[in-house]
């Protein structure tokens, strides 16, 4: 007797695992911050200012370079939409609704386009103003997650899977877990 867990369960589970890994990595970073000297922090005031800091201040920095601005919008928007939609597919009505998987595939497709833009920005020659080191692997992780996610979602939309679905899921897992591990 064999045990088979359908892709409609494993794929959303992967996204939840990625979120858990990112949370663990974030907590590890917070533990490092706590090693420093104590300083008074206005938590409520800081949390209230967070949306403006992120959505306005970061946008102004990124908007200095038109290509970077478009690239960030496409890759971040696609990544968030694809991951969120896939995570929601843990709900049985969505997991079994084939048109839903076309929407998920579209979001992963947008992520794939953004991932290629990220790669084109860093390769073959990385501009001096960009960070190097572990950020150089970012385009590869994004492409793996996006392409694997697109193929997996399309297979689910068409009612397929099989060995090809497992390979696509493994590609998405490698890229997605790699991205989550980079949160540090």
N, C-alpha and C positions, 0 to 999 in steps of 0.2 A: 504494500500500500504506500503510495507516494503522497507527500504533502505538497500542495501547490498553493502559493500565495499569489493572487492575481496582481498584475501590474497596477491596477487601479488602487490597490492598497499599498504596494511597495513604493510607487512613485511619490505619492503625497507623504508617506512615511519618511522618505529620503529628505524632503524639504524640512520636515519637523526635526529630523536628526541634525540637519545643517544649522537650524535655528538654535538647537540645544548646544551644539559645538561652539557656535558664535557666542552664545551666552557664557559658556565656560571660559572661553578665551577672554571675553570682556571682564569677567570676574578675576581672572589671573592678572589682567592689566590693572584693575582696581586695587588688588592686593599690593602690587608694586608701588602704586601711588601712595598707599597708606604708610609705606616705609618712611616717607619724607616727614619733615617737621609739620606739626599741626598748625593749621591756620583757620581763623574764623571764616565760616562760609554761610552766606545767606541762601539756603537751599531753595526756598520758595521763590525768591527774587530771581535766582539763577535759572530755575525751571521755567519761570514766566518769560525770561529773555531768550530761552533756547530756540524757539521757532524763528525769531527774527535773526538771531545769530547764524543759524544754519541756512534758512531760506533766503535771507537778504544778503548778509555779509559774504557767505560762501559764493553766492550767485555773482556778486560784484567782482570777486577775485577771478572766478572762472570766465566771466563775460569779457575779460580783457583780451582773450583770444577767442575769436568767433568759432574757429574749428573746434577748440576744446569745449566751448559752451554747447554746441550742437551735439558733439560726441557724448558729453556727460549726460545731456538730456535723454538721448536715445538709449544709451546703455543702462543708465540708472532707472529710467522709466520702465524699460522692458524687463530688467532684472527684478524690480520690485513687483511689477504686475504678474510676471510669469511665476515667481515664487509664491506670491499671495494666492493666485488662482489655483496653483497646484496644491498648496497647503489646504485650501478649502475643499479640494476633491476628496478629502478623507470622509466627507459626508456622503453616504450611499446614494442619495438622489443625484448628486452631481457626478459622482464617480461612474455611474451607469448611463449618463446622458451623453451620447456621442457628440452632439453639436458643441457641448461644453469643451470637449477636448480640442476642437478646432480653434476655439478662442484661446485656449492655453497654448496651442501650437503657434498661433499668431503672435502672442506675447513673447514666446521664446524666439520666434523669428526676428522680432524687433531687437531682442537682446543680441542675437547673432550678428545683425547688421552693426549694432553699436560696438560689439566685441571686435569686429573687423576694423572699425574706425579707431578703436583703442590700439590695436596692433599696428595699423598704418601710421599712427602717431609715434610709436616707439621703435619701429623697425622699418628699414634696415639701419637707420642712424637715429639714435635717441637724441633729441635736443638737449643741450646742456642744462636748461632750466628744470628738466624733469628729474625726479628721483630715480636712482638706479637700484641695484641690489635686488631684493625680493620682489620689487614692483615690476621687474622685467618679465616675470612669469605670469603676471596678471592677464595679459591678452590670451594666453594659452588656456588658463583656467576658465576664463569667461567663454571662450569658443567651445571648449569641451562641454561645459554646462549647457550652453545655449543650443549647440547642435544636437547633443544627446537628448536634451529636453524636447526639442522640436520633433525629432524622429519618434521619440517615445509617445509624445502627445498625438502625433499624426497616426501612429499605429493604433493607439487607443480609440481615436476618432473613427478609424476604419474597421475597428473590431478585431484587429490583429495583435500580434505580439510574438510569441515563440522565441527562437534563438536570437533573431535580429533585434527583437524588443529587449532581450536581456543584455545584448551588447550595447545597444543605445542607452539603456538604463545605467550600465556600468560606466559608460563615457560621461553621462550626466552626473553620476555619483562621484567620479574622480574629480571632475571640475568643480562641482558644488561643494563637496567636502573640502577640497583644496582652498576654495574661496573662504569658506567658513573658518578654516584653520588659520588663514592669513589675518583674521581679526585679532590683532594683538598690539 
